[in-house]
Amino acid sequence: MAIFIASTKSISRGNGQSAVASASYRAGCELEDKRYGKTHDYSKKHGVISADIILPTALAATGTDIDRADLWNKAEAAEKRVDARVAREWLVNLPHELSAEERKELAHTFAQTLADRYGTIADCAIHQPTQKEIERGADPRNFHAHIMLTTRCAEIDDNNKILLTDKATIELSDNKRRSLGMARVSHEIKEVRQLWEQIANEKLAKHDHKLIDSRSYAAQGIDIEPQLKMGSVATKLERDKYEQELRKAEQAKEEGKHYEIDKTPATQLGTINEIINERNELVWGVELAKNQIVNDAADAIIVGGHKVQDIERSIPTPTKASKPSMAITADEPIKKPEPPTPKPKAPTLDAVAQAMAMAKGIKTRREDEQKQKDLALEQQRLRTLAEQQKREQAEHERVKQARADRVRQQQAVAEQLERESKQFLADKKALYAAAIAQSQKHTFKGVDPNSKAGTHIVAIVAANDAMIGLNKYMNNPDTTQKQRELAVDERQRLTEITTDHAKQALNEIKNIHYTSERKTHTAALQGVLTEFADNHGQSIGKTQEQALESAQKDITDYSNEINRSHSYGLGR
């Protein structure tokens, strides 16, 4: 009997997967992955019966084509996110009752239906269990198809080349689907599972095979318990033990001995699943027996009803008996009358009514059971919807609260930065006052601090002291990051002010009447500016450093010019 398997999963970069690698494994071929710069080679993989690219009908009608490597490299290139879904896979079980050609036709029909439904391109690979897998305990009837679909719709450009454009509807979020008037993705997946049931059953019914059912065992009223998920580690332990047992049996056979393979599970999960499987087989056997009893009873009632009708039509309507003719020929011998043939006893009308009532009762009971199942499913759907709405409301409240907290936090940060900025202004004011007071104590021989050139020279001294104070302020552990940033900006500004004072002082010096006074003032200006550059040249910006060097060069050039003029006796 065919079983129903139709499951889907996404192939995502977030899970460390690649569409090219996945296609290479399922098709059993070698593909170059251009995104990751590697080649995936599964050409030696066994169990791959066929692998075919299936285009949407409208696209195939144009005569275009695409190979597997180009298709899945395009699928990778179309996605920019590091956690993007690059493909979707549907796994379906192919009925073993069908021939190989019929199984392939069935898989391709389903793949074509999906490609047309979403406008995507399908890559359909049909697998069968290998001999090695069968020896490990795999079911030799496990024929199945891996159908990989692009997550984006396929179109043709002006050069008749295939492009992958917008996301397929099944890949959209529930919110986006709701805004487009579409049902949730879970509902879409359920519809596709029912679509596989319909397509497979059409093929099975054509050959009088038993049909499959997309509903869960619970929805069918069958008390089947799902097995526990083994995981890769436990599965490997189970396989390793079974292979060891096979090797022991083969070695014993070579030695002319008999070895009984130990089939007990190697892990606790395997033991639990074995118990669940035995329990399910018993439940399934009981269900089959129940169904057979009900079907046999219904068939007997229906067949019995038809026989009653046939019998009633075969019984002649009673009529008044005619008298036998008394004319007897003299030559005819008198025969002994034959005993009358017993007539079949017709069933009573009560028996017929009782049989028909029983058949009707079975039909009504089945309809009532189906109604109860549908009602339970609807109630479950409403509960799920209510829970989903509750979760969405909670998520909405959480997002709203998080947004409010973020606004408050930003406001608090802004207020803190405002306080730090105000404190910096107060600290700067005090620092500048101290620097100015300290600069007034400096004296320069031959330089009047109140003259035009002298005020600029004193200002440079004050700027130097202020810069020293700013450096100490920045190194203070109590200074905040915001205040350090403001101090850096102030240090750049102070350097620019110093450069301006140096240029203005030089211009004023050039206007002094006596050469000796110009020389004295130039030397004083050159000294304070050199001290400033030596102290702070490494801590200022490149632009300010170049401006400072330019001012120093102008002062040095003018100093040399004064010395040359003095040596020629031109000064006064």
C-alpha angles and dihedrals in degrees: 000000000000117000128214118246121156114147133157136203136171124244104224138179087219087069092047093257131141126204091218094051092046093050091047092053096046095045093041095230143114117266132174114228105211095185095058097028097235139111122234113206119188095148090123093055113123127216098047107129098176142342123198138173112231119196126199110271094247091051095046090052090066091062095240123140141187134195125231097253093050092046098054095038086055089050090053094045092051092063122074102176118095090225097041125144105243100180144000124224131204117196116199131178113233115217110253089210090073126078121255091257092049091050091051092048090050093050092047092049091054092045090050090050091053092046091052093043094056103020091240133128120255130210107199118195120179117206136189128192113269123232090252091054091048090052088053090056104272118148109256088213092062099118111160143162130228109207113190116193130191112245090223131064118255123234137165123244128211091276092056090251123140117249129189108222131161126012116269116251093250089060094055121103120256090250092054092046090049091053088053092050094253130135124251121285090249089059090049091053090049090053091051090050089052089048090056089048091053095046094045094046092052089057094043093047091052088063096038093248124148113271130240127237124217093201120100119256088252091055088049090052094247116137097222116153118214118238122243120263107258101199127209097285097051091042091054091049091052092049093045092052093048092050090049090052090050091052091050091051092049092048091049090049091053089052091050093251134120122239122190109219113235104231096178112123119262096218137046090243090054091051092050092048091049090055091047090049093051090048091049092050090054092048091047091050091051091049092051091049091050092049092049092051092050093045093047091050093048092047091050092050093047093045090045091053092053091050092053091054092048091050092049091052091048095054110091119232110257113253135179109282114245120227117254117252114258095204107110125177114233092230094054115095117228108253126209108248114251117238112258117262110250111248119230112260109245118221115252121255089243091060091049092049091048092051093048091047090052091051091048090048092054091049092048092048091052091049091049091050090051091049090051091050092048090048091050091049091050091049090049090049091051091048091049090048091049091049090048091050089048091051091046091050091049090048090049090052091046092051091046091050091046090051091050091048090049091051091049091047092050090048091050091049091049091050091048091050089049090053091048091049092051090048090051091053090052092047091047092051091052092045092052092047090054092047093050092048090050093048092055089065091062116099129191121199110245093006122110107214089207095054121100093257092038094057090056092048091050089048090057090051089051091049090052091052090045091052090051089051092049091052091053089046091054092049092051109109090219091061111102126225091253091052091049089053090051090047091053090052090047091050091055091047092048090052090053090049090051091052090051091050090051092053093046091047090052091051091050091048091054088059094056111113102219122063093216091056091047089052092049093048092044091052091050092048092047091050098051093043092049090050090051092050093047092050099044110016092105095050101051132081125272093249093050090046092054092048090050092050090049091053091048091051092051091051092047092049091050091048090053090048091054091049092051092048091049092050091055090053094245097124126092 
